[in-house]
Amino acid sequence: MAPLVSVIKINDKQSLTTEADWTNPNQKGLSAYEKSKLLAEKAAWQYLKTANSRLEFTTVNPVAILGSALNEHVSDSFGLIKNLIDGSLKRIPNIPLNVVDVRDVVDLHIRAMITPQAKGQRFIASEDGQISLPEIGALIRQKRPQLANQISTKVLPDWIIRTGALVNKQAQEGKLLLDINRNVSNQKAKQVLGWQPLSNNETAILATVDTFLKYDLLH
């Protein structure tokens, strides 16, 4: 599994982002972790081109993985939601996201393993569409009203992030999130693997919130 960080298109909000796209490894704002994942996937594909091997290789590139967790040990993606509902964010950046439920990621992996046509292919794992952090905040306030008072209703203007990016590494990462093309296509997984998302943006996010509540992870 390779994260969608390997499939980033910048400052192009009109066209589709597909499995044919590759992230620029020198993109400003890309973290060391993200760059390592990108380079690892590139190296794997390059090895398959040059090696005399019968190895079958397929990659699944998920967006931010959310949903129900088996226990209190959760992925880094959960931090996006946690910061919204634990009071950490006094102003919410207007950052759009693509998310995917962990159950959809599992389903896609199984289909990739048993479908012969998946050999040598990359697949994006994403729910349909996109959702912004302010929209996520509004969703949680509406559907989980016991948390409403903890979630800010104020939005952080984009210009603050863009200005901060001139001198601050964290702001550079925020700027990258603003600039990413979130018009992400999951059609290849649907067409080649017969995959259909079991979840959607809203249910994946609410399942994440319920995980925080179930395991008391907001303190």
QUIDA-V618520 format. One record per residue. N is the residue number from 0. RES is the residue in one letter. D_FIRST is the distance of its C-alpha to the first C-alpha in Angstrom with 1 decimal. Layout:
N_RES_D_FIRST, N_RES_D_FIRST
//
This chain:
0_M_0.0, 1_A_3.8, 2_P_6.6, 3_L_9.5, 4_V_11.4, 5_S_10.8, 6_V_12.7, 7_I_15.7, 8_K_19.2, 9_I_22.1, 10_N_25.6, 11_D_25.4, 12_K_25.6, 13_Q_27.0, 14_S_24.7, 15_L_21.4, 16_T_18.0, 17_T_16.1, 18_E_13.5, 19_A_16.4, 20_D_16.4, 21_W_15.2, 22_T_15.9, 23_N_19.0, 24_P_18.2, 25_N_21.7, 26_Q_21.5, 27_K_23.6, 28_G_22.1, 29_L_18.7, 30_S_18.2, 31_A_17.7, 32_Y_14.4, 33_E_13.1, 34_K_14.7, 35_S_13.2, 36_K_9.6, 37_L_11.2, 38_L_13.2, 39_A_10.7, 40_E_9.0, 41_K_12.6, 42_A_13.8, 43_A_11.6, 44_W_12.9, 45_Q_16.3, 46_Y_16.5, 47_L_16.1, 48_K_18.9, 49_T_21.2, 50_A_20.7, 51_N_22.7, 52_S_20.1, 53_R_19.5, 54_L_15.8, 55_E_13.9, 56_F_10.6, 57_T_8.4, 58_T_5.5, 59_V_4.9, 60_N_6.1, 61_P_7.7, 62_V_11.0, 63_A_12.7, 64_I_11.9, 65_L_15.3, 66_G_17.4, 67_S_19.0, 68_A_18.2, 69_L_19.4, 70_N_21.4, 71_E_22.2, 72_H_19.1, 73_V_17.1, 74_S_14.2, 75_D_15.3, 76_S_15.0, 77_F_18.0, 78_G_20.1, 79_L_20.5, 80_I_22.4, 81_K_24.1, 82_N_25.7, 83_L_27.2, 84_I_28.7, 85_D_29.9, 86_G_32.3, 87_S_30.4, 88_L_30.5, 89_K_34.1, 90_R_33.2, 91_I_30.0, 92_P_28.5, 93_N_28.3, 94_I_24.6, 95_P_22.8, 96_L_19.3, 97_N_16.8, 98_V_15.5, 99_V_13.7, 100_D_14.7, 101_V_12.5, 102_R_14.3, 103_D_13.3, 104_V_9.5, 105_V_10.5, 106_D_12.9, 107_L_10.7, 108_H_8.4, 109_I_11.9, 110_R_13.4, 111_A_10.9, 112_M_11.9, 113_I_15.6, 114_T_16.2, 115_P_17.6, 116_Q_17.3, 117_A_13.5, 118_K_14.0, 119_G_13.4, 120_Q_12.0, 121_R_9.7, 122_F_9.6, 123_I_10.2, 124_A_10.1, 125_S_13.3, 126_E_16.6, 127_D_19.6, 128_G_21.3, 129_Q_21.2, 130_I_23.1, 131_S_24.7, 132_L_25.2, 133_P_28.9, 134_E_28.2, 135_I_26.0, 136_G_28.9, 137_A_31.4, 138_L_29.4, 139_I_29.3, 140_R_33.0, 141_Q_33.9, 142_K_31.9, 143_R_32.1, 144_P_35.5, 145_Q_35.8, 146_L_33.4, 147_A_35.1, 148_N_37.3, 149_Q_34.4, 150_I_32.7, 151_S_34.2, 152_T_35.5, 153_K_35.9, 154_V_33.6, 155_L_33.0, 156_P_34.2, 157_D_31.8, 158_W_34.5, 159_I_34.3, 160_I_30.6, 161_R_31.3, 162_T_34.4, 163_G_32.8, 164_A_30.1, 165_L_32.9, 166_V_33.3, 167_N_30.5, 168_K_26.9, 169_Q_25.8, 170_A_27.6, 171_Q_25.8, 172_E_22.4, 173_G_24.2, 174_K_25.6, 175_L_22.2, 176_L_21.1, 177_L_24.4, 178_D_24.0, 179_I_20.6, 180_N_21.0, 181_R_19.8, 182_N_20.9, 183_V_17.4, 184_S_17.4, 185_N_15.5, 186_Q_18.1, 187_K_16.1, 188_A_14.1, 189_K_17.5, 190_Q_19.4, 191_V_17.5, 192_L_16.0, 193_G_18.8, 194_W_16.5, 195_Q_18.5, 196_P_17.5, 197_L_19.2, 198_S_19.7, 199_N_20.6, 200_N_20.7, 201_E_23.7, 202_T_22.9, 203_A_19.5, 204_I_21.4, 205_L_24.2, 206_A_22.2, 207_T_20.9, 208_V_24.5, 209_D_25.6, 210_T_23.3, 211_F_24.9, 212_L_28.3, 213_K_27.7, 214_Y_26.7, 215_D_29.1, 216_L_26.5, 217_L_28.5, 218_H_30.9
//
